[in-house]
Amino acid sequence: MQVAALAASQDLLIASHGAGGHIHAVCAISNGLILEYYRETVDPLRMQIFLEPMKLDSEGYVAAPDRPGWGSRRIMSCWSGIGLADEGMTR
């Protein structure tokens, strides 16, 4: 948030990188420009590892989830095999 405030003081925009992981930050700042989004054809696994994956609407926008963190619960079976299962974020 400090970097965004510093950029805003110089009339600079913030373009988040990272396939949607920063959607809450981009929505919270006045100088957020874009949110990087990978379509399923580019990153097919992303649609399979979250219970509520982000999806583009008909106008090319993504709605910010109302859940904390990434805004989506992870599918445990996809994460446990690589040692990242966290019971608090999975079903």
LOVOKOL-81137 format. One record per residue: y, x, z of N, C-alpha, C in turn. Coordinates in steps of 0.001 Angstrom, whole numbers, padded with zeros to 6 digits, always signed. Layout:
YXZYXZYXZ...
***
This chain:
-001177+000819+000000+000000+000000+000000+001257+000875+000000+001169+002041+000634+002324+002940+000655+002609+003483-000738+001566+003797-001479+001747+004289-002849+002369+003193-003710+001914+001964-003544+002473+000844-004310+003943+000642-003968+004300+000759-002694+005697+000606-002283+006559+001728-002859+006048+002946-002838+006786+004073-003405+006981+003874-004905+005926+003452-005593+006032+003193-007037+007038+002076-007305+007009+001013-006509+007937-000103-006696+009383+000343-006506+009607+001268-005580+010978+001741-005349+011532+002490-006560+010648+002930-007442+011043+003626-008666+010821+002765-009911+010612+001457-009689+010357+000498-010780+009137+000871-011621+008095+001372-010953+006851+001716-011631+005775+000683-011317+004898+000448-012278+003804-000493-012107+002534+000233-011681+001638-000487-011040+000341+000036-010611-000738-000582-011498-001585+000246-012073-002720-000214-012868-003986+000282-012180-004657-000603-011499-005849-000252-010729-007007+000110-011646-007771+001097-011245-008941+001527-012008-010180+001277-011159-011208+000712-011733-012441+000579-010984-013142-000750-011053-013096-001436-012140-013911-002628-012380-013811-003701-011314-012609-003985-010881-012416-005138-010001-012538-004908-008519-012917-003741-008097-013059-003480-006677-011755-003512-005903-010653-003511-006605-009344-003478-005962-008554-004760-006184-009219-005846-006489-008509-007075-006854-007576-007565-005753-007976-007467-004492-007114-007934-003416-005851-007081-003309-005976-005778-003507-004810-004896-003452-003847-005189-004603-004383-005365-005810-003528-005653-006962-002793-006974-006769-003453-007952-006186-002820-009254-005942-001777-009196-004827-001914-008243-003918-001023-008168-002757+000272-007416-003028+000365-006734-004154+001567-005953-004434+002391-006610-005535+003681-006415-005483+004570-007042-006468+004562-006310-007802+004091-005073-007809+004134-004274-009027+002740-003998-009607+001788-004895-009339+000461-004765-009923+000495-005164-011389-000003-004330-012257+000050-004590-013697-001221-005241-014211-002361-004570-014011-003618-005067-014549-004747-004802-013563-005848-005471-013785-007079-005224-013053-008133-004844-014082-008725-003693-013931-009764-003282-014870-010983-004190-014681-011542-004651-015767-012670-005569-015740-013647-005156-016832-014899-005019-016466-015933-004679-017442-016737-005939-017773-016756-006291-019025-017557-007442-019458-019036-007138-019255-019833-008178-019226-021279-008031-019030-021914-007152-020103-021373-007159-021306-021931-006325-022370-021702-004838-022106-020680-004511-021328-020383-003118-020986-021116-002704-019711-021163-003604-018733-021780-003306-017436-022672-004471-017022-023854-004625-017661-024707-005778-017387-025213-005834-015946-025357-004705-015291-025859-004693-013919-024895-005358-012947-023596-005241-013191-022597-005822-012288-022827-007326-012082-023247-008018-013117-023481-009460-013007-024759-009771-012238-025595-008772-012005-026875-009001-011344-026909-008538-009892-025879-007828-009419-025931-007268-008069-025083-008030-007057-024304-008997-007524-023489-009813-006629-023840-011280-006791-023782-012024-005691-024080-013459-005756-022983-014219-006485-021738-013775-006334-020600-014422-007001-019820-013372-007791-020352-012905-008924-019639-011868-009677-018324-012391-010237-017350-011499-010397-016085-011905-011008-016327-012257-012469-015649-013281-012916-015777-013689-014312-014390-014022-014847-014190-013723-016121-012932-014059-016774-012876-015550-017067-011682-016131-016926-011522-017523-017340-011207-017557-018828-010940-018718-019364-010730-018859-020806-009475-018149-021301-008551-017822-020392-007321-017134-020778-007360-015638-020463-008511-015149-019990-008651-013728-019718-008233-013292-018324-008125-014244-017406-007744-013936-016027-008949-014006-015102-008861-013294-013977-009872-013336-012933-009193-013859-011673-009796-014837-011026-009246-015356-009769-009684-014447-008624-008758-014169-007721-009096-013356-006555-010010-014155-005636-011121-013582-005214-012015-014290-004305-011366-014479-002934-011799-015502-002213-011234-015732-000883-012064-015090+000222-013065-014326-000148-013871-013594+000833-013227-012228+001085-013461-011647+002254-012923-010310+002531-013682-009227+001760-013159-008030+001781-013815-006907+001115-013830-007072-000388-014981-006850-000993-015106-007003-002436-015005-008452-002868-015148-009360-001940-015031-010771-002255-016305-011421-002736-017405-010704-002680-018683-011248-003110-019796-010648-002267-020786-011457-001990-021949-010956-001255-022885-010244-002218-023443-009150-001743-024366-008386-002569-025771-008986-002493-026540-008836-003550-027937-009244-003563-028738-008078-002998-029295-008283-001822-029914-007215-001056-030977-006445-001828-031820-007122-002564-032914-006449-003257-032406-005427-004269-031224-005614-004783-030660-004667-005751-030102-003429-005072-029695-003549-003822-029036-002456-003115-029975-001683-002190-030990-002335-001673-031851-001678-000691-032618-000498-001279-032967-000545-002540-033705+000531-003178-032929+001832-003297-031597+001750-003175-030802+002967-003245-030126+003278-001913-030625+002637-000844-030145+002944+000490-028789+002379+000848-028331+001348+000136-027020+000779+000410-027068-000648+000958-028239-001116+001358-028328-002478+001885-027603-002551+003217-026820-003605+003368-026050-003849+004578-026236-005326+004900-026964-005616+005945-027306-007007+006266-026085-007903+006375-024950-007351+006783-023749-008151+006943-023155-008620+005638-023539-008011+004532-022950-008369+003241-023968-008967+002290-025181-009177+002724-026208-009661+001810-026769-010981+002293-027544-011594+001479-028201-012836+001908-029554-012505+002458
***
